[in-house]
Structures are given as structure tokens and as C-alpha cells.
């Protein structure tokens, strides 16, 4: 009963959240904001994948679906938060720039920071919720397949 590490539903939602927040801050979609989002993509994939893989590891250790999801999410919540926070702190220095460099790089930094925060929130909420839904569907289908045919 392997849980597929499919993160395609989380990444567009993260980008949409980031673009929405950037829009509220009156940032445009330009080469710098797109560059910031491109910079964050690798880490966005990691958040969802680590969550899925940890749930799968708990399932393979024999836990029930709901307990595996709860344990999997709880086990990586703090490490993922620290990882997200450390990346956001690194980009904090860019907000202290002034002049032309501030004009150029603040948009990219905002894009990275908002993408990271959205990724953390969505991978801690949407991924476990979807895992529960999809794994119950998987179990239901698997239960029907095990029933003897008459």
C-alpha cells in the first residue's frame, strides 16, 4: 500500500498563494518575482514529498491509516518549520537593502518567503487531508478486491 509521492496538487496552490500575496503587496509578475518562485520550487517539492514519504513510512510500519497520517505529520512538523524559518531568515537580509538593489531584489525575496510559508502551511494541512481521503479510497477498493467472488 505505497502512497505515491505526487505533489502536483500542492505546488500550483503554493504558487497561487504566493502570487496572491504579492498582488496584495502591489508587486507585479515580472522576471524577479518569477525568479524568486523558480528559486523556491525545489524546496516546495521537498515539503510535500517529505510529508508523503513520512506518512508512507508509518503505514509500512503497520500503523492504521489515520494514526500513520497523524504520526507522520507530527514527526516532521517541527523540523520542516525550522527549515522553512531558516530559509526565510536568510532572505530577511535582502529586505535591508537600499537603492536600486532593493528595488530589484525585494520582489524576488518576497516571492521566495511567501512561497516557503505557503508551502509549509499547505503541506501540513492539504497533504495529510488528501492522504486520508486517497488512502481510504485505496483501502475501500483493496477490501473489495479481497472479497471472494461467488
HELIX and SHEET records of a PDB file:
HELIX    1   1 UNK A    8  UNK A   24  1                                  17    
HELIX    2   2 UNK A   31  UNK A   60  1                                  30    
HELIX    3   3 UNK A   65  UNK A   92  1                                  28    
HELIX    4   4 UNK A   93  UNK A   96  5                                   4    
HELIX    5   5 UNK A  100  UNK A  146  1                                  47    
END                                                                             
